[in-house]
Amino acid sequence: MKAPADTTKYLIHAEIVADGVVEKPDVVGAIFGQTEGLLGDDLDLRELQKTGRIGRIEVKIESRGGKSFGEIKVPSSLDKIETAILAAALETIERVGPCSARIKVTKIEDVRASKRKKIVERAKDILRELFEEPEIESEKIVELVRQAVRAEEIIEYGEDKLPAGPAIDESDAIIIVEGRADVLNLLRHGIKNVIAVEGTNIPKTIIELCKKKTVTAFLDGDRGGDLILKELLQVADIDYVARAPEGKGVEDLTQKEIIKALRNKIPVEQLHIVRSLKKDEKPKEKVEKPDLITALKKHKEEVEGKLIARLLDKNLDVIREVPVRDLVRILKTDNTKTSSIVFDGVITQRLIDLAAKKDINYLVGVRLGNVVKIPTNVKIITFDKL
């Protein structure tokens, strides 16, 4: 069964080389046969195809010089992590029919991003070709398309793949914001020299940029913004600070509010918090105790590479251990006094929101996923920070 076209999220592209003459049915048979039982029932290819979560596997292959060469395409409506696991499983195939073979994944295409790009291009064509009479032109439509084009300009910057505008490298001055939604809002209003920290753990990419650029930290007008500012001031070279109005986030500001906030930016020397730090006064925020970090690091080492999660109590003792794939479901019904979670997986927005509702203090995972907002009562720590 082919997955409906409108539900396909990703398209796995792979190349195949076989030491002999093989045909399309041999390749498809090898894919299903040699991955059967490899990833468990939840990611069994036959079951995924029956339920429409992967589409028809397309194979183009030709033979020359006693060898076969071709390409494979697998449409997937699974999430990013599950699609990556399926792609990796393809590379474990060693034989096709009687011949030894090698499969290499070349890229995973985000089908939705391609569709959005086509929509924007077509919208621009429609505006140029079909709105010929001035009286029927709509300023609102023009602005929407202009904003869509700017939103498409968002990039992943540096080794931490942080959301950023396209002018980060070429600009002498940059603006640091909290999350991806903040970057998108500034791009919509024509500000392209912007980059997000994506959490309270300041990435190395940000620290290095701050050494070379004139930096303005533009943060939300809430407690979360206060925490990120304190962290930035301790680890990075910040020149100015701008804040959204009290209780507002940067992602919600209008163009007028953005311009006003940036005009009212304050040099860091004028901030009371900077003077306190320079006098070696302890910040009001708690600093993690060494034994807490040591305990979390020990749990991290014991779950890493095993796709398991540990639910810990306030003393960081194990309450229960569960598979990562069941973590969200178990948390929804869990009534234990879970204080921290250490797991071998990606920290998602859904998991962060659930942790906040459950009053979980620490969430420790492999890396931070596509996260827009982090509640102030949840401390996020990635494996590379332990």
N, C-alpha and C positions, 0 to 999 in steps of 0.2 A: 504494500500500500504506500503510495506516495504522500509525503506530508503536504498539506495544503500550502500553496505558494505564499499565502499571506501570513503563515505562522513560522516560516523558515527564518531563523535568526542568523545562522552562520553557515558558510560553505567551506568545507575542508578541501583543499587542493593538495594532491600528492602525486609524485612521480614513481613509476615502477620500471625496473630493469630485470628481466628474467634470462637466465642462461639456457635458452632453448626457445622453441616455437610454442607459444601459448595463445589462447584466444580469450575473448571477453568472459564467457561462462566459467572458464578456469579461474580467472582472477576473482570474480564475484564469489565463486564457491570457496576459494581459499580464504577470502575475507570473513565470510560467515563461519566456515569450519574451524579456522585456527584461532578465532577470538571467542568461540563458544566456551562458556564457563570461566573465561579468563577474568572478567570483571564482575561476576556475580549476576544475580537475576535482574537487578535494577538497571544494569547497563548491557544486558544481552541484546545484540544487534537484531536478532529475529523479533524479539518482543518489542523493541523500540520501533521497528518498522511496522509491526502489526498495529501498534497504537498511534502511529503517525508522528512519532517524535523524531524519527529520521526519515528522509525521503528515499527515492529510488537512487541506488548507487550507479553513477555513470562512469563507464570505462571506455577509453579510446586507446587501442593498442595496435601496433604494427610490427612486423618481423623483418629483419634484414641482417645478413651475415651470420645467421644461426642464432641470433638473439632477438628478444622482443622488448620493445620500448613503448611506454604509454603514459597516460595520465588518468588519475582517478578523482572524482568529485563526489563528496558525501554531504548532502544538505542536512542540517541539524536545527531542531527547534528547542534543543536543550539549553541549559545556561552555559556560561563561558567555561566554568571549571569542568563540567561533564563533557563538553565538546572537546576540550583540550585532552582529557583522559582518553576519549575515543580516538583522537588523532594519534596519540602516543601508542595506542594499541595496534593501529595499522602498521606501525614500524616494527612490530614484533614478528610479522609474517615472514617466514624464511623460505617457503616453497610454494610454488604455484603448479599444480599438477605434478608431473615428475621432475620438474626443473627447480633448481635453487633460484631464489629471487630476492630482490631488495626493494623496499618501499620507503620513500622519504617524503615527509610532509613539507611542502614548500611555503604554504601560507594558509591562514584561516581568514576568510573574508567576512566582514560584518555586512550582511545583506541589507540591513536597515539603513546603515550609513550610506550605502550606494544609492538606495531609493531616495533618501533625503536629498542627496546631491542632485539627482535627476529632477526632483520636484523643484528645487531652487532654480536650476538651469532652465527648466520649462517655464517656470513662473516669469523669469526674466524675458524669455522669448515672447511670452504672451503679452507682457507689458509693452514690449517694443513693437510687436506686429499687430495686436488686436485693439489696443487702446489708442486709436488714431486721432480721435476727436478730443481736444483739450477738455471740453466740458464734461466728459464721462470719466476722466482720469481721477483716481482716488488716492489722495495723499496717504491714507491709512494703509492701502494695499502696498504702496511703494515702501513705506516704512517697515511693514511686516517682512517684505522680501529682503530689504536692506539688513534688518536685524537677523534674519535667517542666514544670510551670507556671512555676517560677522560671527554668528554662533558657530558656523562651520569652520571658522579659522582657528578654533581652539586646538592646541597641540599638546603632546606629552613631552615634557622637557626633562633632560638629564637622566642619570641612571635611576633616579627614583620615579621617573615617568610622571612628573607632577603636571596637573592641568595648568596651561599657560597661554598667553596671547602670542602671536607670531613675531612681535617686536622685542622680545626679551633680550636677544643677543645684540641687536643693533642699537638699542637705547642705552644711554649713559645713566639714566635714572629709571628705576623700576618700582612697582607697587606690589607689596606682598599682602595677600588677603587670606581668609581662612579656608574656603572650600571651592569646589568646582562651580557651584551655583553663583558664587561671587564673581568668579572670572567671567562667566557667561554674561552676567549683568553689565559688567564694565565693557566687555566687547560689544554688546548691543548699543552702547552709547559711545563707541568709537575709541575707547581706551585699550590699546593693544600691548602695552608694556607691563603686563600684570601676570602674577604667578601665585599659586595657592600652596599653603604649607600642608594641608590635608591632615589636620590633627594637632595635638599639643606636643608631639614628639617632632622637633624641628629636624627635617631631613638634611643630610650633608650637602645636597645640591643648593639649598637655600643659604647655608652657612658660607659656601664658597662664592656664591653670587654676591653676597653682602660685602665681601672683601674687595670686589672690583667695581661695584656700582654705588650710585647715590640711592639710598633705599628709604621708601616711605612705607610704614606698616599701616594698612587701612583695615581696621578691625570692627567687628560688631559692637554695638553699644550695650553689651550685657556682661555677665560674669565670665562667660566663655572667652570673650574678647580680652578680659583682664588677665586670664590665665595664660593665653597665648602670648600676650604682650610681655609678661614676666619671663616666660621661657625664651622669647626672642632676645630680650635685653641681656640675658645671661649667656647666650651661646653665639649670638650673631652681632654684626656691626651695623646697627640701625641708625639712620640719620634723623628721620622725622616720624611722627606718629599722628595719624588721622583717625577719628572715630565716627561711626554712624551715630545718629541721634539716640538718646537713651531708650533702651528697649527695642531698637530696630536692628535688623541685619543688613549687611551691605547688599545682599542679593535682592532686597525689597526696595531699595532706594530709587527714586526718580533721577533723571539726568541733573535736574537743578540741585537736588540734595547731595548728589555725588560731587558736583563741582564745588558746592559750598563747603563740604567736609574737607576736600583736598586743599582748598584755599586756606582753611583754618588749621592746617596741620601745625604741629608744635615740634620744635627741635627737641631731641631727647634730653639735652642738658637742662631743659626747663621742667622736666618731669620729676616730681618728688620721689618716685620710686627709683629713678636712676641715682639720685643723690644718696638714697638709703643703701643701695647696692654698692656704691663706691666707698661708703664708710664701713663696708663689710658687715652691715646689719643683716640679720637673717630675714629672708622674705616671710610674709605671713603664711604662704602656702606650705603645706607639709612637704618635707623632702623624704623620699622613700628610704626607709631604714635598710642598712646593708643586709640584715638577715631576711627581710622580705624579698629583696632582689635575689638573694642566694636561693631562697626556697622556690621562687618562681622559675629561676633558671634551671634548678634540678628537675622540676616537673616538665619544663620545656624539653630538656634533653631526653626524658623518658617517653614523651609522646611523639617526638619528631620522627617523621617518616613512617608512622604507624596508622595514620588517619583515625586517631582516637582523640577524645576530649575528656578532660578531667574537671569535675565540679568540686570546688574546694570550699571548706568552711572558713570562718574568720581566722582560725589558727593555721590556715593553708594545709590542712589535712584533707585527704581524699574522701569525699562523700560517696561518689560513684564515678564510674568510668564507662563512657558510651561511644559508639561509632560517630564520627563527625557528621555523617549524613543524617543521623537521627537527632542531632543536637537541638535544632530549632523546635522540633516536635516535642521533645522531652522537656525543654524549658517551659513551653506553654502550659504543661500540666504539672510541672515540678513544684512541690510545696515545701521542699527542704530549705534550710537557711544557707543557700549558696552565696558566698561572698566574692569568689573569683572563679574564672574559667580559663584553663590553659588548653589549647587545642591545636591540632595539626591541620589547619585550614585557613582560608581567607576570611578576614573580618569584614562582614558586609553591613550595610545600613540596616537591614532587617534585624540582624543579630544585635547590633548596638541598641536599637530602639527597644528590643525585647529585654536586653540587659538592664536598661534604664528603668523599665517598668518593674523589674524584679529586684531593684536596688542592689545590683551586682556592682562591686567597686572596681574590679580589675578584669579586663578582657585581653588575653594574651594569645596572639595567633601569628601565623607565618608572615602575613603582610596585610596592609590595609587595602581593601577593594575600592569600588567606586562609591565613596562616602561623601555625602553633602554636609551633614551636620553631626556633631558629636556632643551629646549632653554633658553638662559639667560634672554630673555625679558619676560618670563612667571614665576610668583611666584606661587608655588604649596603649598597649605595649606590643611591638612587633618583635619577632625572634631575633632580628639583627641588632636590637637595642639591649638584649640581655647578655 
